[in-house]
Amino acid sequence: FALGITDLDPLEHDLLFERFLNPERVSMPDFDIDFCIDGRDDVIGYVADRYGQDRVSQIITFGTMAARAVVRDVGRALGKPFGYVDRIAKLIPFELGITLEKALKEEELRSLYDEESEVRELIDLARKLEGIARNAGTHAGGVVIAPRPLTDFMPLYVEPDGSSLSQLDKDDVEAMGLFKFDFLGLRTLTIIDRALMSINRQRKAGGLDPLGPENIPMDDPATYELLRRCQTTGVFQLESRGMRDLIRRLQPDRFDDLVAVLALFRPGPLQSGMVDTFINRKHGTDAAPVDYFHPKLKPILEPTYGVILYQEQVMQIAQTIAGYSLGGADLLRRAMGKKKPEEMDQQRGVFMKGAESHGVQAGVAKSLFDLMEHFAGYGFNKSHSAAYALIAYQTAWLKARHPAHFLAAVLTTDMDHTDKLVTLKEDCERFEIELQGPGINRSRYEFVVAGPRAIAYGLGAIKGVGRSAVDNLVEERERNGPFTGLLDLCRRMDQQRLNRRVLEAFVRSGTLDEFGPNRATLMEAVPDALKLAAHSAQTRFAGQGALFAEPGSQGDIEELLEPVQEWSVQERLKGERDSLGLYLSGHPFDEYARHCRHFTHGTIGKLTEATGNGGGVAKGEVRVAGLVTDVRRRGGRVSMVLEDHTGRLEITLFEEVFNRYRHLADNDVMLVAEGQLRFDDFLNDWRLTARALGSVDETIENNASRLTIHWPEDGLGADFANALGKELAPFGHGRCEVCIEYRGSEAMSRLILGERWAVRPSRDLRDRLGVLLGNNGFSIHYPRHFT
């Protein structure tokens, strides 16, 4: 803090330097230092320059031959066909720490192993090699700094780019007595930096002083209100469902509460009852008064309501009650954590003797030692918790006070993680911030604030679009003005960077919407625009521009954008998902939502509004509908993700159910699932164990009782009547009656057609009526009892 390395004042928060380093400590402390991702390499470069390139190195790691990889490697060495080996490898469950020994307990793999000699030979060879070091890598954060050249201590491994790594891994480096630092890139620090830069650009334009982390007030009511509402998406360490539940119960209203939350949210405190005691005492709902065990301990335990929560409190108790030095108290804390009987007996004697000399009764001292020993296993490093709580608070403050700037920074940082972008899009909606689609004359590489309640989509988040292409595009736009059309864009940009693949991704994502009547027309025009632009460049290069008409004139543009029929809603949304990784302008389920409310128990978002972190809580039998987006086989079951416009839900199918509904368990299928909804503690989310599946389209077709045609005012002629009859005829002999409803400025009428006009309201019929009448030109009704 004194050197400006950290912003956390240790005196204000009662943090002990001796917990980190003291004269009585034998082993060296851990140096885990978090930096902004963008600046981490600069720090490593600085350290190398400061202490000497020959004395600083990153640390090697060794990748081993895991179960799937070793099967593939052995198969390749034996010259087996790729498909054959791949089929065997995929029978090995995709689980952390899986071995071939465990995998052979799977029935299908075991059967192949027993029955086919080639498979047995392959797996037996693979078992002999399993676990052997396969390749060298670089430790995520480890850097070793030596007092002399590293080659005095160990050999070095030189990578192809010329950089060097230690040939010893982190454990061997520490065993030699060398000092290891962990320089970690923390994305949250990058988010804070980006958000503050965005805010300060705005403040500068308004003539205000820049804002820094040190200017953030630590007692902001709006920030604590945001936390108490559990709106913590993007807030450091506080995003998970379990953490949100703890915050909801604790209702933090001061910084010390945040420090405590991060220390409490661990298996030990959660399972021991410490959390319930802490929360009840904070809210004054504990019938018994707070017991501080000894008057001298009240100043130490009062901030945590008499609960020994931090390792530093164990040290302070030993110092206050038994006269330990803080260095000696740290040794006591470590001994309690290791629970070695001989060390504990020795420390108990020292503690009892020290307590007696400080006037503490033997019985009280024994009880205190037993209590400290019990809580030491659950105690957390307060310095660590306080440092992370500071970052958590800063991100919460930015979200509460500058939500658009904060969410733009989070979106930029997570632009390569589609699943996170989907969650953040939903969060933008909750904060009434419009996430605008990408625009060729508005967007930059990153997500940027486009107004008080708007964020412009980042071009860097479009799949297949590289950084250099976007940087060149933005530079050209700023130097020579906005692009006026598709041909202008192609003519002004280098086609090596802005090639057909990039342009098509721009079209699918909606980036070029301002250039044409619709996306289908723009997609048709891309090849010709590129040819015309290339021809234009050649004629300019040949000096023919003054003699002949310049290709790309207004006539060329009009011919280029000859309108074609727009894509259907489903095609347009699929293009967005293919290019952006998510549905931006809508969701494929939107057109089904009005139907599904009649035969489900509610939306996914409504059904999964958890009343707590679950803890095995069940919600019983439910029926839910959505779009299948991810199907995976895991051992003897299949899991898939079902999503609608309100959320996502994991569906589990056991073997028997999967075999019965195999034809429906596929990506992009609109599905109705029935089964048991439970909160899964391992998944930390809700999961539905399905017993039956059905197609949404078939459910609509089989259960609709009436199709109402809303006759348009301008559709009075025979031509329209004939067109309508032509669309209905192929879907006759159904059970859904047809009703014609007319509402004009002067009259209204409703006519129910006879039985011979009853239809099957299939997906095909609904699509045809959508083209003829528009999506609001007809409606489907269901029996009242059908729920």
Secondary structure as GFF3:
##gff-version 3
##sequence-region A 1 787
A	DSSP	three_ten_helix	17	19	.	.	.	ID=ss1
A	DSSP	beta_strand	31	36	.	.	.	ID=ss2
A	DSSP	three_ten_helix	37	39	.	.	.	ID=ss3
A	DSSP	alpha_helix	40	51	.	.	.	ID=ss4
A	DSSP	beta_strand	56	64	.	.	.	ID=ss5
A	DSSP	alpha_helix	67	77	.	.	.	ID=ss6
A	DSSP	alpha_helix	82	89	.	.	.	ID=ss7
A	DSSP	alpha_helix	100	103	.	.	.	ID=ss8
A	DSSP	alpha_helix	107	115	.	.	.	ID=ss9
A	DSSP	alpha_helix	117	129	.	.	.	ID=ss10
A	DSSP	beta_strand	133	145	.	.	.	ID=ss11
A	DSSP	three_ten_helix	150	152	.	.	.	ID=ss12
A	DSSP	beta_strand	156	158	.	.	.	ID=ss13
A	DSSP	beta_strand	164	166	.	.	.	ID=ss14
A	DSSP	alpha_helix	170	175	.	.	.	ID=ss15
A	DSSP	beta_strand	179	186	.	.	.	ID=ss16
A	DSSP	alpha_helix	187	205	.	.	.	ID=ss17
A	DSSP	three_ten_helix	213	215	.	.	.	ID=ss18
A	DSSP	alpha_helix	221	228	.	.	.	ID=ss19
A	DSSP	alpha_helix	241	250	.	.	.	ID=ss20
A	DSSP	alpha_helix	255	264	.	.	.	ID=ss21
A	DSSP	alpha_helix	267	272	.	.	.	ID=ss22
A	DSSP	alpha_helix	274	283	.	.	.	ID=ss23
A	DSSP	three_ten_helix	295	297	.	.	.	ID=ss24
A	DSSP	alpha_helix	298	301	.	.	.	ID=ss25
A	DSSP	three_ten_helix	302	304	.	.	.	ID=ss26
A	DSSP	alpha_helix	311	322	.	.	.	ID=ss27
A	DSSP	alpha_helix	326	338	.	.	.	ID=ss28
A	DSSP	alpha_helix	341	357	.	.	.	ID=ss29
A	DSSP	alpha_helix	362	376	.	.	.	ID=ss30
A	DSSP	alpha_helix	382	401	.	.	.	ID=ss31
A	DSSP	alpha_helix	403	413	.	.	.	ID=ss32
A	DSSP	alpha_helix	418	430	.	.	.	ID=ss33
A	DSSP	beta_strand	434	436	.	.	.	ID=ss34
A	DSSP	beta_strand	448	451	.	.	.	ID=ss35
A	DSSP	beta_strand	454	456	.	.	.	ID=ss36
A	DSSP	three_ten_helix	459	461	.	.	.	ID=ss37
A	DSSP	alpha_helix	467	480	.	.	.	ID=ss38
A	DSSP	alpha_helix	486	492	.	.	.	ID=ss39
A	DSSP	alpha_helix	500	509	.	.	.	ID=ss40
A	DSSP	three_ten_helix	513	515	.	.	.	ID=ss41
A	DSSP	alpha_helix	519	541	.	.	.	ID=ss42
A	DSSP	alpha_helix	554	560	.	.	.	ID=ss43
A	DSSP	alpha_helix	569	580	.	.	.	ID=ss44
A	DSSP	alpha_helix	590	596	.	.	.	ID=ss45
A	DSSP	alpha_helix	604	607	.	.	.	ID=ss46
A	DSSP	beta_strand	618	634	.	.	.	ID=ss47
A	DSSP	beta_strand	637	643	.	.	.	ID=ss48
A	DSSP	beta_strand	648	654	.	.	.	ID=ss49
A	DSSP	alpha_helix	655	660	.	.	.	ID=ss50
A	DSSP	beta_strand	670	680	.	.	.	ID=ss51
A	DSSP	beta_strand	685	695	.	.	.	ID=ss52
A	DSSP	alpha_helix	696	703	.	.	.	ID=ss53
A	DSSP	beta_strand	706	711	.	.	.	ID=ss54
A	DSSP	alpha_helix	718	728	.	.	.	ID=ss55
A	DSSP	three_ten_helix	729	731	.	.	.	ID=ss56
A	DSSP	beta_strand	737	743	.	.	.	ID=ss57
A	DSSP	beta_strand	748	752	.	.	.	ID=ss58
A	DSSP	three_ten_helix	755	757	.	.	.	ID=ss59
A	DSSP	alpha_helix	763	773	.	.	.	ID=ss60
A	DSSP	beta_strand	778	781	.	.	.	ID=ss61
###
